Amino acid sequence: MKLMLPLCLMLAACGEAEDAASQKLPERLVNVASTHVTAQIADDPDERAKGLMYVKRMGADEGMLFVWPDAEERSFWMRNTFIPLDLLYLNGGTVVSIIEGAKPHDETGLPSGKPVDMVLEVNAGWVKTHGIKIGDRVTVK
């Protein structure tokens, strides 16, 4: 019986959703047009597969930057994602496609429509708030 309580507490903690900041990935400043976000970097297959799954909160100017060594058409979905997102599909330091207001838990594919080497996920509404558009320049510091 003494072992049951710690085991139950550990299992409950594993099921909790997290803040974006609690994922402990490296962060970089991503400049988009005249604004910026602090983004966690997902640059290996496991990090890209998990993405922002299970995250319940993300700061207004935070995001996640998915990075690949090559440019290909990519598709995302919102499985196990609790917060609505805007997705900026990037190639060669330029915004090439945008999806605004991706809905939590929606498993419909969200294709880039063009080859991309990075994807920036931010809170829904961020694109509109900052007037981001296709063709805007992006730098990662």
C-alpha positions as CSV (number, residue, x, y, z in Angstrom):
1,M,0.0,0.0,0.0
2,K,2.9,2.4,0.8
3,L,4.1,2.0,-2.8
4,M,0.8,2.7,-4.3
5,L,0.6,6.4,-3.4
6,P,3.9,7.3,-5.0
7,L,3.1,5.3,-8.1
8,C,-0.3,6.9,-8.5
9,L,1.3,10.4,-8.1
10,M,3.9,9.6,-10.7
11,L,1.3,8.4,-13.1
12,A,-0.9,11.5,-12.6
13,A,2.1,13.7,-13.2
14,C,2.9,12.0,-16.5
15,G,-0.6,12.7,-17.8
16,E,-0.5,16.5,-17.1
17,A,-0.3,19.0,-19.9
18,E,2.6,21.4,-19.9
19,D,3.7,24.9,-20.7
20,A,5.7,25.4,-23.8
21,A,8.6,26.6,-21.6
22,S,8.7,23.3,-19.7
23,Q,9.8,21.3,-22.7
24,K,13.4,22.2,-22.2
25,L,14.4,22.5,-25.9
26,P,17.0,25.1,-27.0
27,E,15.6,28.5,-27.8
28,R,16.4,31.0,-30.5
29,L,15.1,34.5,-31.4
30,V,13.2,34.3,-34.7
31,N,12.7,37.6,-36.4
32,V,9.7,37.7,-38.8
33,A,9.3,41.0,-40.8
34,S,9.5,43.7,-38.1
35,T,8.6,41.5,-35.0
36,H,10.0,38.5,-33.3
37,V,9.3,35.4,-31.2
38,T,11.4,33.3,-28.9
39,A,11.1,29.8,-30.3
40,Q,12.0,26.4,-29.1
41,I,14.0,24.6,-31.7
42,A,12.7,21.1,-32.8
43,D,15.4,19.8,-35.2
44,D,15.4,16.1,-34.7
45,P,12.7,13.5,-35.7
46,D,11.5,12.9,-32.1
47,E,11.3,16.7,-31.3
48,R,9.5,17.4,-34.6
49,A,7.0,14.5,-34.0
50,K,6.1,15.8,-30.5
51,G,6.1,19.5,-31.4
52,L,3.6,21.3,-29.2
53,M,1.6,18.3,-28.3
54,Y,0.1,18.4,-24.7
55,V,1.2,22.1,-24.3
56,K,-1.7,24.0,-22.7
57,R,-0.1,27.5,-22.6
58,M,2.4,29.5,-24.6
59,G,3.5,33.1,-24.1
60,A,2.2,35.7,-26.5
61,D,5.6,36.0,-28.3
62,E,6.7,32.4,-28.0
63,G,6.6,29.6,-30.5
64,M,8.3,26.5,-31.8
65,L,10.5,26.4,-34.9
66,F,10.7,23.1,-36.7
67,V,13.9,22.7,-38.7
68,W,15.0,20.3,-41.5
69,P,18.2,20.0,-43.4
70,D,16.4,20.0,-46.7
71,A,13.3,21.6,-48.3
72,E,10.3,19.4,-49.0
73,E,6.6,19.8,-48.9
74,R,5.5,19.3,-45.3
75,S,2.1,18.6,-43.6
76,F,1.2,19.2,-40.0
77,W,-1.8,18.2,-37.9
78,M,-3.1,19.2,-34.5
79,R,-3.3,15.8,-32.8
80,N,-3.0,16.2,-29.0
81,T,-2.4,19.9,-29.4
82,F,-4.5,21.9,-26.9
83,I,-3.9,25.5,-28.2
84,P,-5.0,27.0,-31.5
85,L,-2.0,27.9,-33.7
86,D,-0.9,29.9,-36.7
87,L,1.7,28.1,-38.9
88,L,4.2,29.9,-41.0
89,Y,5.9,27.7,-43.6
90,L,9.3,29.0,-44.4
91,N,12.0,28.3,-47.1
92,G,15.3,30.0,-47.5
93,G,14.5,32.7,-44.9
94,T,11.1,33.6,-46.5
95,V,7.5,33.0,-45.5
96,V,6.1,30.9,-48.4
97,S,2.7,29.8,-46.9
98,I,0.6,30.6,-43.9
99,I,-2.2,28.7,-42.1
100,E,-4.1,30.8,-39.5
101,G,-6.2,29.5,-36.7
102,A,-5.4,25.7,-36.8
103,K,-7.9,24.1,-34.4
104,P,-6.8,22.0,-31.4
105,H,-7.1,18.3,-31.8
106,D,-8.0,18.5,-35.5
107,E,-6.3,15.7,-37.4
108,T,-6.9,17.2,-40.8
109,G,-3.6,17.7,-42.7
110,L,-2.3,21.2,-42.9
111,P,0.0,21.0,-46.0
112,S,2.7,23.6,-46.8
113,G,1.8,23.5,-50.5
114,K,5.5,24.3,-51.3
115,P,8.8,23.0,-50.3
116,V,9.9,24.3,-46.9
117,D,12.9,23.9,-44.6
118,M,11.4,25.4,-41.5
119,V,7.9,25.8,-39.9
120,L,7.2,28.3,-37.2
121,E,4.2,27.6,-34.9
122,V,2.8,30.5,-32.9
123,N,-0.4,31.3,-31.0
124,A,-3.4,31.7,-33.2
125,G,-3.9,35.4,-34.1
126,W,-0.2,36.2,-34.0
127,V,0.0,36.4,-37.8
128,K,-2.9,38.9,-38.0
129,T,-1.8,40.9,-35.0
130,H,1.6,41.5,-36.6
131,G,0.5,41.8,-40.2
132,I,2.7,38.8,-41.3
133,K,2.3,38.0,-45.0
134,I,3.8,35.7,-47.7
135,G,7.2,37.0,-48.8
136,D,8.2,38.4,-45.4
137,R,11.8,37.7,-44.4
138,V,12.7,35.5,-41.5
139,T,16.0,35.3,-39.6
140,V,17.0,33.0,-36.8
141,K,19.5,34.3,-34.2
